[in-house]
Amino acid sequence: MYIPLGGNRRGKWLTYRNLLITFAVSGIWHGASWTFLIWGLLHGFGVMVTRELERSGFYRERVPKPVKQAGVFGFVCFAWIFFRAASLGDALLIVRRIFTAPWHDPQAPLFMLVLVGLVWLYAFLYESKWRDTLRQPALRVAIAVCMILYLGVFATGGGSFIYFQF
């Protein structure tokens, strides 16, 4: 869809328009509700902002890669709120609580924050000299087993796993 709209061949503003349209349609493709549309638009907006930041020499050369990766990871995780929420009201409630609830609240446990940090650390290490170590079969199996155990024990939150709904 992006290429038939003109892709990035017709200037910056039409490229951004094409990105937003493509991501909006991608969101609606996942589900016909406002939450999916917002999810798609957020991703399109994120790509636009990243493209614009990369034009800046300061961002491109002076902002460390781990900071960029953490920013993208945080933004994508934030956008997933809209994908997972049952309604727009639920999504906005979650967003409001993220920015107003105290961090010691049991709904934002330290354990979950540690897991998010570990996923980011794994992705960072995988792009470094540690890639060969992380590719060892025994370590990969151990990580997969831990992820499955986490999903089975903690991630359902009393409900069903998200992809069991399809």
Backbone as a chain_set.jsonl record, in Angstrom:
{"seq": "MYIPLGGNRRGKWLTYRNLLITFAVSGIWHGASWTFLIWGLLHGFGVMVTRELERSGFYRERVPKPVKQAGVFGFVCFAWIFFRAASLGDALLIVRRIFTAPWHDPQAPLFMLVLVGLVWLYAFLYESKWRDTLRQPALRVAIAVCMILYLGVFATGGGSFIYFQF", "coords": {"N": [[0.812, -1.18, 0.0], [1.972, 1.225, 0.714], [3.856, 1.755, -1.327], [2.207, 1.996, -3.734], [0.914, 4.379, -3.023], [2.872, 6.177, -3.436], [5.114, 5.996, -1.938], [8.247, 7.025, -0.767], [8.953, 8.863, -2.648], [7.989, 11.348, -3.372], [8.576, 13.621, -1.92], [8.98, 14.975, 1.443], [6.612, 15.561, 3.039], [4.513, 14.239, 1.703], [5.503, 11.681, 1.878], [5.313, 11.291, 4.655], [2.551, 11.475, 4.914], [1.85, 9.171, 3.431], [2.992, 7.201, 5.027], [1.436, 7.469, 7.398], [-1.149, 6.836, 6.417], [-0.72, 4.194, 5.568], [-0.01, 2.895, 7.997], [-2.323, 3.422, 9.475], [-4.258, 1.966, 8.052], [-3.145, -0.537, 8.446], [-3.557, -0.79, 11.203], [-6.404, -0.829, 11.32], [-6.778, -3.145, 9.901], [-6.063, -5.048, 11.755], [-8.155, -4.938, 13.53], [-11.492, -3.735, 13.817], [-11.824, -1.166, 15.387], [-11.548, 1.795, 17.442], [-9.3, 1.586, 19.036], [-7.468, -0.035, 17.663], [-7.049, 1.497, 15.375], [-5.832, 3.765, 16.522], [-3.564, 2.514, 17.559], [-2.255, 1.781, 15.149], [-1.875, 4.349, 14.028], [-0.229, 5.51, 15.967], [2.106, 3.989, 15.609], [2.759, 4.774, 12.989], [3.183, 7.51, 13.445], [5.379, 7.28, 15.167], [7.341, 6.239, 13.425], [7.553, 8.393, 11.69], [8.547, 10.414, 13.425], [10.984, 9.256, 14.182], [12.29, 9.138, 11.692], [12.523, 11.859, 11.194], [14.091, 12.699, 13.374], [16.46, 11.328, 12.786], [17.45, 12.884, 10.758], [18.697, 14.899, 12.02], [21.884, 15.889, 12.928], [22.854, 15.903, 15.535], [21.211, 14.02, 16.918], [21.683, 11.72, 15.374], [24.469, 11.339, 15.615], [25.281, 11.882, 18.264], [23.508, 10.935, 20.214], [23.423, 8.111, 22.151], [23.288, 4.73, 20.945], [22.007, 2.751, 22.663], [20.244, 4.436, 24.088], [18.563, 5.363, 22.081], [17.436, 2.895, 21.31], [16.136, 2.16, 23.693], [14.254, 4.199, 23.839], [12.661, 3.711, 21.53], [11.754, 1.134, 22.157], [10.283, 1.648, 24.519], [8.303, 3.363, 23.464], [7.002, 1.682, 21.596], [6.039, -0.303, 23.322], [4.268, 1.29, 24.796], [2.426, 1.926, 22.752], [1.304, -0.576, 22.355], [-0.562, -0.771, 24.348], [-2.954, 0.219, 23.332], [-3.517, -1.668, 21.414], [-4.094, -3.935, 22.917], [-6.096, -3.234, 24.739], [-9.529, -3.496, 25.721], [-11.346, -1.542, 25.062], [-11.559, 1.901, 23.973], [-11.885, 3.539, 26.165], [-10.85, 1.905, 28.218], [-8.166, 1.786, 27.408], [-7.38, 4.471, 27.634], [-7.714, 4.784, 30.371], [-5.707, 3.084, 31.335], [-3.447, 4.415, 30.333], [-3.694, 6.848, 31.713], [-3.354, 5.921, 34.342], [-0.741, 4.987, 34.226], [0.726, 7.341, 34.14], [-0.065, 8.634, 36.438], [-0.292, 6.971, 38.672], [1.343, 5.776, 41.649], [4.672, 4.38, 41.589], [5.143, 2.305, 43.31], [2.838, 0.977, 43.496], [0.912, -2.011, 43.549], [-0.043, -2.732, 41.035], [1.874, -2.113, 39.205], [4.236, -3.866, 39.358], [7.549, -4.327, 40.65], [8.813, -6.599, 39.703], [7.776, -6.95, 37.096], [8.834, -4.694, 35.831], [11.528, -5.329, 35.96], [11.583, -7.566, 34.273], [10.968, -6.373, 31.802], [13.232, -4.788, 31.543], [15.148, -6.829, 31.311], [14.452, -8.016, 28.868], [15.03, -5.9, 27.135], [17.78, -5.695, 27.639], [18.673, -8.195, 26.66], [18.084, -7.852, 23.906], [19.813, -5.747, 23.336], [22.336, -6.901, 23.936], [22.337, -8.908, 22.047], [22.872, -7.579, 19.741], [25.54, -7.092, 19.965], [28.97, -8.011, 20.706], [28.312, -10.296, 22.039], [26.567, -11.89, 20.696], [27.103, -14.499, 19.594], [27.322, -16.049, 21.908], [24.72, -15.82, 22.939], [23.391, -17.252, 21.048], [23.785, -19.889, 21.624], [22.536, -23.187, 21.859], [21.689, -24.327, 24.371], [21.388, -22.108, 26.068], [19.435, -20.684, 24.671], [17.267, -22.463, 24.821], [16.89, -22.461, 27.594], [16.128, -19.789, 28.023], [13.758, -19.737, 26.517], [12.208, -21.603, 27.961], [11.972, -20.25, 30.406], [10.501, -18.028, 29.537], [8.111, -19.263, 28.729], [7.27, -20.353, 31.168], [6.887, -17.981, 32.598], [4.779, -16.827, 31.096], [2.794, -18.768, 31.502], [2.423, -18.727, 34.285], [2.357, -16.036, 35.287], [1.528, -14.128, 33.323], [-1.135, -14.184, 32.427], [-2.865, -12.841, 34.088], [-5.265, -13.484, 35.291], [-6.999, -13.669, 33.199], [-7.447, -14.832, 29.808], [-4.724, -15.747, 27.644], [-3.606, -13.409, 25.225], [-3.571, -14.193, 22.429], [-5.151, -16.425, 22.441], [-7.635, -15.632, 21.953], [-8.163, -15.513, 19.295]], "CA": [[0.0, 0.0, 0.0], [2.866, 2.374, 0.815], [4.451, 2.026, -2.65], [1.223, 2.582, -4.659], [0.625, 5.758, -2.633], [3.999, 7.006, -3.856], [6.277, 5.705, -1.109], [8.994, 8.209, -0.309], [9.483, 9.473, -3.873], [7.351, 12.612, -3.727], [8.829, 14.649, -0.919], [8.871, 14.607, 2.859], [5.255, 15.607, 3.581], [3.725, 13.152, 1.102], [6.026, 10.449, 2.481], [4.696, 11.17, 5.985], [1.137, 11.137, 4.682], [1.794, 7.781, 3.004], [3.267, 6.384, 6.211], [0.265, 7.489, 8.282], [-2.234, 6.078, 5.791], [-0.354, 2.769, 5.595], [-0.104, 2.381, 9.362], [-3.729, 3.472, 9.878], [-4.905, 0.802, 7.434], [-2.619, -1.707, 9.161], [-4.264, -0.866, 12.474], [-7.775, -1.266, 11.07], [-6.701, -4.535, 9.458], [-5.996, -5.891, 12.949], [-9.449, -4.93, 14.2], [-12.297, -2.566, 13.471], [-12.183, -0.346, 16.536], [-10.693, 2.958, 17.598], [-8.024, 1.223, 19.659], [-6.554, -0.53, 16.63], [-6.687, 2.636, 14.535], [-4.862, 4.56, 17.275], [-2.334, 1.715, 17.581], [-1.604, 1.947, 13.856], [-1.441, 5.739, 13.873], [0.924, 5.724, 16.843], [3.289, 3.426, 14.947], [3.088, 5.666, 11.884], [3.756, 8.714, 14.047], [6.711, 6.916, 15.662], [8.254, 6.141, 12.277], [7.781, 9.764, 11.214], [9.416, 11.116, 14.37], [12.311, 8.66, 14.073], [12.885, 9.604, 10.434], [12.869, 13.278, 11.343], [15.225, 12.782, 14.296], [17.659, 10.845, 12.102], [17.953, 13.97, 9.906], [19.482, 15.772, 12.889], [23.23, 15.387, 13.196], [23.001, 15.664, 16.971], [20.575, 12.744, 17.254], [22.341, 10.643, 14.64], [25.86, 11.122, 16.018], [25.585, 12.102, 19.682], [22.629, 10.171, 21.102], [23.904, 6.723, 22.139], [22.375, 3.731, 20.39], [21.118, 2.18, 23.69], [19.199, 5.4, 24.427], [17.609, 5.299, 20.964], [16.728, 1.621, 21.401], [15.233, 2.224, 24.846], [13.149, 5.081, 23.468], [11.777, 2.995, 20.603], [11.136, 0.038, 22.905], [9.266, 2.236, 25.389], [7.202, 3.866, 22.648], [6.257, 0.544, 21.043], [5.288, -0.895, 24.444], [3.16, 2.195, 25.07], [1.435, 1.77, 21.686], [0.631, -1.868, 22.524], [-1.704, -0.586, 25.247], [-4.144, 0.4, 22.512], [-3.793, -2.939, 20.734], [-4.585, -4.94, 23.868], [-7.236, -2.769, 25.517], [-10.846, -3.919, 25.231], [-12.062, -0.38, 24.539], [-10.787, 3.14, 24.035], [-11.941, 3.966, 27.561], [-9.883, 1.104, 28.978], [-6.811, 2.199, 27.022], [-7.11, 5.778, 28.232], [-7.575, 4.562, 31.809], [-4.369, 2.53, 31.544], [-2.482, 5.502, 30.101], [-3.809, 7.779, 32.834], [-2.752, 5.3, 35.53], [0.71, 4.924, 34.049], [1.324, 8.635, 34.417], [-0.493, 9.213, 37.709], [-0.211, 6.017, 39.783], [2.691, 5.646, 42.214], [5.405, 3.216, 41.064], [5.137, 1.202, 44.271], [1.517, 0.366, 43.412], [1.019, -3.423, 43.13], [-0.391, -2.929, 39.629], [3.1, -1.925, 38.432], [5.224, -4.499, 40.245], [8.968, -4.239, 40.32], [9.136, -7.799, 38.931], [7.465, -6.694, 35.69], [9.816, -3.731, 35.325], [12.781, -6.077, 35.791], [11.44, -8.381, 33.061], [11.086, -5.477, 30.643], [14.656, -4.455, 31.458], [15.885, -8.007, 30.831], [14.187, -8.161, 27.428], [15.815, -4.866, 26.472], [19.189, -6.071, 27.764], [18.903, -9.283, 25.713], [18.12, -7.288, 22.555], [21.038, -4.956, 23.233], [23.476, -7.815, 23.886], [22.275, -9.669, 20.805], [23.471, -6.739, 18.705], [26.923, -6.803, 20.348], [29.89, -9.144, 20.562], [27.761, -11.438, 22.778], [25.585, -12.584, 19.858], [27.401, -15.933, 19.479], [26.978, -16.675, 23.192], [23.266, -15.873, 23.045], [22.893, -18.233, 20.066], [24.04, -21.259, 22.093], [21.25, -23.876, 22.016], [21.287, -24.519, 25.771], [20.915, -20.83, 26.584], [18.178, -20.361, 23.993], [16.231, -23.312, 25.41], [16.644, -21.969, 28.949], [15.368, -18.543, 27.905], [12.413, -20.091, 26.063], [11.509, -22.233, 29.079], [11.639, -19.174, 31.353], [9.416, -17.23, 28.962], [6.881, -20.063, 28.791], [6.859, -20.394, 32.573], [6.344, -16.664, 32.94], [3.466, -16.681, 30.472], [1.851, -19.679, 32.132], [2.194, -18.446, 35.698], [2.1, -14.646, 35.633], [1.085, -13.191, 32.281], [-2.554, -14.21, 32.088], [-3.551, -11.836, 34.902], [-6.619, -13.922, 35.587], [-7.739, -13.829, 31.954], [-6.802, -15.731, 28.852], [-3.614, -15.205, 26.879], [-4.189, -12.577, 24.179], [-3.793, -14.835, 21.134], [-6.145, -17.476, 22.556], [-8.907, -15.027, 21.574], [-8.36, -15.575, 17.842]], "C": [[0.873, 1.27, 0.0], [3.434, 2.755, -0.557], [3.408, 2.586, -3.622], [0.823, 4.019, -4.307], [1.74, 6.714, -3.058], [5.245, 6.787, -3.023], [6.934, 6.971, -0.614], [9.551, 9.003, -1.492], [8.946, 10.865, -4.161], [7.51, 13.693, -2.658], [8.492, 14.197, 0.49], [7.418, 14.535, 3.33], [4.36, 14.531, 2.977], [4.213, 11.794, 1.608], [5.385, 10.238, 3.846], [3.21, 10.847, 5.873], [0.995, 9.658, 4.328], [2.053, 6.831, 4.177], [2.048, 6.321, 7.123], [-0.894, 6.687, 7.706], [-1.947, 4.584, 5.881], [-0.497, 2.184, 6.996], [-1.536, 2.426, 9.884], [-4.481, 2.269, 9.314], [-4.423, -0.482, 8.107], [-3.316, -1.881, 10.51], [-5.676, -1.374, 12.3], [-7.801, -2.718, 10.614], [-6.672, -5.477, 10.661], [-7.319, -5.932, 13.702], [-10.175, -3.633, 13.925], [-12.759, -1.846, 14.735], [-11.187, 0.805, 16.639], [-9.334, 2.588, 18.167], [-7.017, 0.748, 18.623], [-6.122, 0.592, 15.688], [-5.628, 3.493, 15.237], [-3.531, 3.836, 17.349], [-1.565, 1.887, 16.271], [-1.073, 3.358, 13.661], [-0.246, 6.064, 14.767], [2.198, 5.175, 16.208], [3.719, 4.294, 13.763], [3.729, 6.945, 12.381], [5.167, 8.437, 14.548], [7.73, 6.819, 14.536], [8.567, 7.542, 11.744], [8.754, 10.503, 12.122], [10.842, 10.569, 14.268], [13.014, 9.122, 12.803], [13.341, 11.053, 10.547], [14.064, 13.449, 12.284], [16.521, 12.357, 13.626], [18.226, 11.886, 11.134], [18.856, 14.91, 10.695], [20.837, 15.139, 13.169], [23.438, 15.073, 14.665], [22.434, 14.299, 17.348], [21.342, 11.579, 16.623], [23.716, 10.313, 15.212], [26.105, 11.172, 17.518], [24.698, 11.329, 20.655], [23.062, 8.709, 21.024], [22.834, 5.742, 21.642], [21.484, 3.098, 21.465], [19.992, 3.128, 24.101], [18.128, 5.403, 23.336], [16.772, 4.023, 21.05], [15.733, 1.625, 22.556], [14.029, 3.108, 24.54], [12.155, 4.4, 22.547], [11.047, 1.877, 21.331], [10.015, 0.572, 23.802], [8.057, 2.722, 24.61], [6.355, 2.73, 22.093], [5.446, -0.146, 22.142], [4.087, -0.034, 24.805], [2.06, 2.019, 24.022], [0.66, 0.461, 21.825], [-0.544, -1.787, 23.498], [-2.987, -0.519, 24.426], [-4.506, -0.873, 21.753], [-4.51, -3.899, 21.673], [-5.863, -4.527, 24.583], [-8.557, -3.187, 24.869], [-11.621, -2.757, 24.622], [-11.145, 0.846, 24.633], [-10.766, 3.669, 25.466], [-10.95, 3.215, 28.427], [-8.453, 1.54, 28.683], [-6.451, 3.53, 27.673], [-6.971, 5.686, 29.749], [-6.184, 4.026, 32.137], [-3.314, 3.62, 31.385], [-2.506, 6.483, 31.269], [-3.147, 7.202, 34.085], [-1.232, 5.192, 35.421], [1.349, 6.234, 34.493], [0.91, 9.247, 35.755], [-0.345, 8.27, 38.896], [1.216, 5.979, 40.339], [3.349, 4.352, 41.74], [5.453, 2.059, 42.053], [3.779, 0.503, 44.311], [1.659, -1.085, 42.947], [0.653, -3.668, 41.667], [0.797, -2.686, 38.705], [4.24, -2.54, 39.232], [6.651, -4.361, 39.72], [9.393, -5.418, 39.452], [8.899, -7.571, 37.439], [8.467, -5.716, 35.087], [11.166, -4.4, 35.092], [12.713, -6.92, 34.525], [11.567, -7.529, 31.802], [12.55, -5.087, 30.445], [15.484, -5.607, 30.917], [15.664, -8.237, 29.34], [15.006, -7.129, 26.652], [17.302, -5.211, 26.5], [19.542, -7.188, 26.784], [19.012, -8.736, 24.29], [19.396, -6.484, 22.334], [22.257, -5.871, 23.1], [23.512, -8.611, 22.589], [22.891, -8.887, 19.653], [24.925, -6.392, 19.02], [27.79, -8.036, 20.111], [29.378, -10.402, 21.271], [26.78, -12.262, 21.948], [25.839, -14.09, 19.794], [27.065, -16.673, 20.767], [25.472, -16.83, 23.318], [22.647, -16.86, 22.062], [23.132, -19.681, 20.494], [22.713, -21.953, 22.381], [20.792, -24.012, 23.473], [20.739, -23.22, 26.359], [19.585, -20.444, 25.954], [17.028, -21.188, 24.546], [15.881, -22.815, 26.805], [15.81, -20.683, 28.917], [13.931, -18.841, 27.483], [11.596, -20.723, 27.188], [11.089, -21.18, 30.106], [10.487, -18.323, 30.829], [8.094, -17.979, 29.034], [6.368, -20.148, 30.224], [6.259, -19.062, 32.998], [4.942, -16.499, 32.376], [2.423, -17.546, 31.169], [1.481, -19.286, 33.552], [1.723, -17.015, 35.934], [1.335, -13.846, 34.587], [-0.405, -13.201, 32.003], [-3.341, -13.202, 32.901], [-4.982, -12.209, 35.21], [-7.466, -14.131, 34.354], [-7.004, -14.78, 31.03], [-5.681, -15.005, 28.134], [-4.167, -14.546, 25.629], [-4.473, -13.344, 22.889], [-4.687, -16.064, 21.239], [-7.512, -16.95, 22.127], [-9.181, -15.182, 20.073], [-8.701, -16.957, 17.378]], "O": [[0.535, 2.262, -0.645], [3.486, 3.935, -0.905], [3.695, 3.58, -4.289], [0.438, 4.788, -5.187], [1.556, 7.931, -3.037], [6.31, 7.316, -3.341], [6.272, 7.877, -0.108], [10.525, 9.74, -1.336], [9.401, 11.509, -5.106], [6.66, 14.573, -2.524], [7.82, 13.188, 0.702], [7.027, 13.551, 3.958], [3.525, 13.966, 3.683], [3.421, 10.862, 1.747], [4.959, 9.127, 4.165], [2.678, 10.046, 6.642], [0.124, 8.971, 4.861], [1.409, 5.789, 4.298], [1.667, 5.241, 7.575], [-1.55, 5.939, 8.431], [-2.828, 3.798, 6.23], [-1.046, 1.095, 7.161], [-1.93, 1.556, 10.661], [-5.254, 1.627, 10.026], [-5.207, -1.408, 8.314], [-3.628, -3.003, 10.908], [-6.115, -2.254, 13.042], [-8.75, -3.443, 10.912], [-7.202, -6.586, 10.591], [-7.572, -6.881, 14.444], [-9.563, -2.571, 13.813], [-13.931, -1.907, 15.106], [-10.129, 0.791, 16.01], [-8.326, 3.205, 17.821], [-5.838, 1.093, 18.699], [-4.971, 0.636, 15.254], [-4.645, 3.898, 14.617], [-2.478, 4.461, 17.219], [-0.355, 2.114, 16.288], [0.046, 3.545, 13.185], [0.647, 6.81, 14.365], [3.248, 5.817, 16.26], [4.911, 4.522, 13.561], [4.709, 7.417, 11.804], [6.058, 9.267, 14.374], [8.865, 7.273, 14.686], [9.708, 7.838, 11.39], [9.684, 11.149, 11.64], [11.802, 11.34, 14.269], [14.198, 9.459, 12.833], [14.408, 11.423, 10.057], [14.951, 14.258, 12.015], [17.569, 12.956, 13.868], [19.383, 11.772, 10.729], [19.677, 15.626, 10.121], [20.919, 13.987, 13.596], [24.111, 14.102, 15.011], [23.1, 13.511, 18.02], [21.61, 10.574, 17.282], [24.091, 9.144, 15.289], [27.055, 10.557, 18.0], [25.092, 11.092, 21.797], [23.066, 8.127, 19.939], [21.642, 5.914, 21.894], [20.293, 2.916, 21.212], [18.896, 2.673, 24.43], [16.934, 5.44, 23.63], [15.553, 4.06, 20.885], [14.609, 1.145, 22.41], [12.908, 2.795, 24.941], [10.945, 4.496, 22.753], [9.845, 1.694, 21.139], [8.922, 0.006, 23.835], [6.918, 2.523, 25.033], [5.126, 2.804, 22.114], [4.298, -0.529, 21.919], [3.009, -0.556, 25.089], [0.881, 1.968, 24.373], [-0.512, 0.394, 21.454], [-1.426, -2.645, 23.474], [-3.991, -1.133, 24.788], [-5.68, -1.122, 21.481], [-5.435, -4.599, 21.259], [-6.641, -5.388, 24.995], [-8.686, -3.227, 23.646], [-12.467, -2.97, 23.754], [-10.102, 0.816, 25.286], [-9.748, 4.188, 25.925], [-10.284, 3.809, 29.274], [-7.629, 1.651, 29.59], [-5.35, 3.695, 28.199], [-6.194, 6.431, 30.347], [-5.557, 4.462, 33.102], [-2.4, 3.735, 32.203], [-1.454, 6.9, 31.756], [-2.455, 7.92, 34.806], [-0.525, 5.296, 36.424], [2.392, 6.233, 35.147], [1.467, 10.264, 36.168], [-0.278, 8.736, 40.033], [2.181, 6.131, 39.591], [2.671, 3.349, 41.516], [5.776, 0.937, 41.665], [3.59, -0.45, 45.067], [2.446, -1.364, 42.043], [1.003, -4.711, 41.114], [0.728, -3.026, 37.524], [5.111, -1.825, 39.728], [6.899, -4.29, 38.516], [10.234, -5.266, 38.566], [9.726, -7.955, 36.612], [8.901, -5.896, 33.949], [11.866, -4.074, 34.134], [13.688, -6.984, 33.777], [12.214, -7.94, 30.839], [13.046, -5.059, 29.319], [16.42, -5.391, 30.148], [16.595, -8.612, 28.627], [15.606, -7.454, 25.628], [18.001, -5.039, 25.502], [20.594, -7.14, 26.145], [19.922, -9.108, 23.549], [19.989, -6.539, 21.257], [23.115, -5.641, 22.248], [24.585, -8.95, 22.089], [23.381, -9.481, 18.692], [25.486, -5.486, 18.404], [27.397, -8.972, 19.414], [29.965, -11.472, 21.111], [26.218, -13.236, 22.449], [24.903, -14.878, 19.924], [26.577, -17.803, 20.724], [24.996, -17.875, 23.763], [21.495, -17.261, 22.231], [22.72, -20.605, 19.793], [21.855, -21.392, 23.062], [19.61, -23.826, 23.763], [19.734, -23.236, 27.07], [18.702, -19.928, 26.64], [15.925, -20.67, 24.722], [14.705, -22.752, 27.164], [14.884, -20.526, 29.712], [12.991, -18.264, 28.029], [10.416, -20.41, 27.347], [9.969, -21.222, 30.615], [9.599, -17.941, 31.59], [7.065, -17.389, 29.366], [5.167, -20.027, 30.465], [5.236, -19.026, 33.681], [4.025, -16.082, 33.084], [1.297, -17.105, 31.398], [0.344, -19.492, 33.977], [0.785, -16.797, 36.701], [0.559, -12.961, 34.947], [-0.897, -12.265, 31.373], [-4.392, -12.745, 32.451], [-5.829, -11.331, 35.375], [-8.548, -14.713, 34.442], [-6.053, -15.448, 31.434], [-5.694, -13.778, 28.031], [-5.106, -15.067, 25.026], [-5.539, -13.155, 22.302], [-4.963, -16.698, 20.221], [-8.448, -17.731, 21.956], [-10.316, -14.999, 19.633], [-8.898, -17.176, 16.182]]}, "num_chains": 1, "name": "protein.A"}
